[in-house]
């Protein structure tokens, strides 16, 4: 259980870090130019709560799936040997 918990907590921490790194980009306006028509399309980057929450849920799910195999392998061993190898 400790391997799975560690994996989920690390992935949740990485998801929070990713959300914090995305927040400074909020309300940044940028544009894409076209050399054919010589026009520019401007758009504004805006991050709401729903994408942040779904990103955190996705990161936690990936961490849980990634931690299942090591947790299953550790569950078949004795506690001290699994913690030494893990």
C-alpha positions as CSV (number, residue, x, y, z in Angstrom):
1,X,0.0,0.0,0.0
2,X,2.9,2.4,0.7
3,X,4.2,2.0,-2.9
4,X,0.8,2.9,-4.4
5,X,0.3,5.8,-1.9
6,X,3.7,7.2,-2.8
7,X,3.1,6.9,-6.5
8,X,-0.3,8.7,-6.2
9,X,1.1,11.5,-4.0
10,X,4.0,12.1,-6.3
11,X,1.8,12.3,-9.3
12,X,-0.6,14.6,-7.5
13,X,2.3,16.8,-6.5
14,X,3.5,16.9,-10.1
15,X,0.0,17.8,-11.3
16,X,-0.2,20.7,-8.8
17,X,3.2,21.9,-10.0
18,X,2.0,21.7,-13.6
19,X,-1.1,23.7,-12.8
20,X,1.0,26.3,-11.0
21,X,3.3,26.6,-14.0
22,X,0.3,27.1,-16.3
23,X,-1.3,29.8,-14.2
24,X,1.2,32.6,-15.2
25,X,0.1,32.0,-18.8
26,X,-3.4,33.0,-18.0
27,X,-4.7,36.0,-20.0
28,X,-1.6,36.0,-22.3
29,X,-2.5,37.1,-25.8
30,X,-0.6,35.8,-28.8
31,X,-1.1,35.7,-32.5
32,X,-0.5,33.4,-35.5
33,X,0.3,35.0,-38.8
34,X,-0.5,33.8,-42.3
35,X,2.0,34.5,-45.1
36,X,-0.5,33.8,-47.8
37,X,-3.2,36.4,-46.8
38,X,-0.9,38.5,-44.6
39,X,-3.4,38.4,-41.8
40,X,-3.0,37.6,-38.2
41,X,-5.3,35.7,-35.8
42,X,-4.9,36.7,-32.2
43,X,-6.1,34.5,-29.3
44,X,-6.0,34.7,-25.6
45,X,-4.9,31.8,-23.4
46,X,-7.3,31.3,-20.5
47,X,-7.2,28.5,-18.0
48,X,-10.3,27.8,-16.0
49,X,-10.9,25.6,-13.0
50,X,-12.4,22.7,-15.0
51,X,-9.2,22.1,-17.0
52,X,-7.0,22.4,-13.9
53,X,-9.2,19.9,-12.0
54,X,-9.3,17.4,-14.9
55,X,-5.5,17.7,-15.2
56,X,-5.1,16.9,-11.5
57,X,-7.5,14.0,-11.8
58,X,-5.6,12.7,-14.9
59,X,-2.2,13.0,-13.2
60,X,-3.5,11.2,-10.1
61,X,-5.0,8.4,-12.3
62,X,-1.7,8.0,-14.2
63,X,0.2,7.8,-10.9
64,X,-2.2,5.2,-9.6
65,X,-1.9,3.1,-12.7
66,X,1.9,3.5,-12.8
67,X,2.1,2.5,-9.1
68,X,0.0,-0.7,-9.4
69,X,2.7,-3.0,-10.8
70,X,5.4,-2.1,-8.3
71,X,2.8,-2.3,-5.5
72,X,1.6,-5.7,-6.6
73,X,5.2,-7.0,-6.9
74,X,6.0,-5.6,-3.4
75,X,2.9,-7.2,-1.9
76,X,4.2,-10.6,-2.9
77,X,7.4,-10.1,-0.9
78,X,8.2,-9.8,2.7
79,X,7.8,-6.2,4.1
80,X,11.5,-5.5,4.9
81,X,12.9,-6.9,1.6
82,X,10.3,-5.1,-0.4
83,X,11.1,-1.8,1.2
84,X,14.9,-2.3,0.8
85,X,14.5,-3.1,-3.0
86,X,11.7,-0.5,-3.7
